[in-house]
């Protein structure tokens, strides 16, 4: 099913990421110095700098994961050991938030190494450099991550419940792809609408993907 309170959760996640990124940019500019030199930034920053943000993002992903699993369970009226769902949620949220945010820092680092030389090549001042660097710390980027990871957490929560249903009760369910059914549906996701997922590919299929899944019991042959 679609994400419960999707807009609210996306906004919350985007605010967390955007606020943290704003602070990271200010910190980074101080470390770069004047004139800026990326070698002034200690390697530990790139190795560990994402961890504070991960601690803030992880609980939100966990909430989305659990609420979608709970909604699916209520919908099919079959129970599982809820302690296992909570454990799966905690493990997934921790591992995934770490992976996503470490990748965010890696991409940012690559962007900085390409941008900082322009300070010298083009005769920029520090204001010019800050404006150029802001693309890597922008609210637009934070929103993109928030939308994508909200979708992913919701789908993963439902997948976890379906897996437990099979393990504990021997019950199979078929995942069905659903698009957002609005003007934002893309050519990649459109053809998958209402189709069973048989290739192991689940939403999100791309950044900003707002697709979701529903689950059906196999049809019984008469």
N, C-alpha and C positions, 0 to 999 in steps of 0.2 A: 504494500500500500504506500501511498505517497507519504512523505515525511510529515509527522504531526508537528504543527507550529513551525513549518519550514522557514518562513520569512523571519520569524523572531529568532530562531536559532542561527540562521545565516548572519543576521545583523550582529548578534552577540559574538559570534566567532570572528567576524570581520573587525569588530571594534577591538577585540583582544589583540589580534594580529597587527592591525594598523597602529594601535597605541604603542605596542612593543617595538615595531619597526621604526616608528618615529624616534623613540629613545635610542635605538641602536644606531640610527644615522647620526644623531647628535654625538653619541659616544665615539663613533668611527671618525667623524670629522676632527675631533680633538686628538685622537690617536694619530691620524695621518699627519698632522702638523702643518706648518706654513714655512716653506713650500711643502706640499703634500708628497709623502713617500709611503707607498704601501708596505715597505719593509719596516716601517715604524710600528705596524700593527703586529702584535705577537701572534705566533702560530697557534697558541692556546685559544685565542679568540675564535678562530675559525673551527677549531676542534670542539670547543665547549660553549660557544656563545649562544647556540640555539637552545640550550638546556632549560634556561629560565622560561622561555616562551613555550617550550614543550610542556612544562608543568602547568601552565595556564590553559593550554589547548586540550590536554588529555582529559580533564573532567568533562568538558563539553562533548567531546566525541563519545565518551562513555555513556553519558545521558542519552544521546541520540541512539546509540547502539541498543541500550536496554529498553528504551521506550518503544522502539520498533519491534523488538522481539516480543515484548509484552503485548503490544497491540495485535500482533499476529496470533499469539497464543489465545488471546481473548476471542479473536475472530473464529478460530477453528475449534475452540472449546476442548482442547486436549492439553494436559499439563505435562511438564517435564520437571526435573530437579532444578529449581531456580538458582540454587547455589552454583551450579555449573554454568548457567547463563551469566551470572555476575562475574565469575572467574574468567570466562571467555571474554567478556566485555573489558575487564581490567587489563588483561594481557594484550588484547588487540589494540586498545586505545593507547597503551604505553608504547608498544612496539611501532605502531603506525605513526603516531605523532612524532616520535623520534626520527623515523625514516623520512617523513615529509619535511620536517623542519631542518634536518641536516642537509637535505637536498636543496632547500631554500637558501641556506647559507652558502652551499657550494656554487649554486647558480649566481648568487650575488657576488661572490668572490671573483668569478669569471668576468662578470660585468664590470667590476671595479678595475680589474687589471686591463681591461680594454678602454676604460673611460679616463682613468687618471693620466695617462700619457698625453691626452689632448690638452690638459692644463698647460703643458709646455709647448706642444706643437701649435696650438691655436692662440696662445697668449691669454688664456683665461685668468680671471681672478677667482678668489675662493667662492664668491657668490655664484659665478658661472659653474664652477665644479659642483657645488651643492645642488644647483638646479638640475644638472645632468645626472647626478647620483640619485635624485629623488625618484626616478623612474623605477629603481629597484626596491624602493621602500614606499611605494604609492598606495593610497587607499584602494585604487583599482586592482592592484595585484593582491591586496589583502582580501578583497571581495571575491576575486576569482578563486583563491584558495579556499575560502569559507564555503562557497557554493559547492565546489567539487568535493570537499571532504565531508560536508553534511550529507551529500548523496551517498558517498562511500560508506560512512558509518551506519546509515540507515539500512543499506543493502546488506552489509556485513552482519548486522544484528539479526536480520531475518534469516540469513544463511546459517548462522549459528544455531538458531532455534530449529530450523528444518533438519540440520545435521543431528541434533539431539533427539528429535522425534524419531528419526530412523534408528539411532543407536538404542534408545530406550524402549520404543514401542514398535519398531519394525515398520513404521509408517513412511511411505514415500510421498513427496509432494513435488509438483512440477512448477518451476519458476517461469513466470510469464513477464516479458518486457513490456513496460508501459512508458510512453513518452509524456511530457508535460502537457501535451495537447494545446499548445498556444503558439504564438508567432516565433518563439525561440527554438522550436524544434528544428534540428539540423538535418541535412541529407544523410548523415551517418546513422542517426538514431531513428529517423522516420520509418525506414523499411523494417525495423525491428519491432515496431509497435504491435502489441497483441500476439507476438510470436513466442513460442516456447524457447527457452534458453537451452540450447543443446550443445553449444560450442565452448562452454565454460567461461564465456565473456559476459560480464555483468556491468551495469552502470557503476560509476561514471565511465563513459566511453571516451570522453575528452574533457578538457578544462571547461568549467561552467555547466557541465551536464546536470540537468535536473530530472533525469529519468528515474524511474523506480521499478520495483518488482511487486507482483502479486503471486500468490501460490495457490495452486489448485490440486485437489486429489485426482489421481488417475481415474479416467472413466472406466467403469466396470462393464465388461462385455456381457450382454444378455444372451 
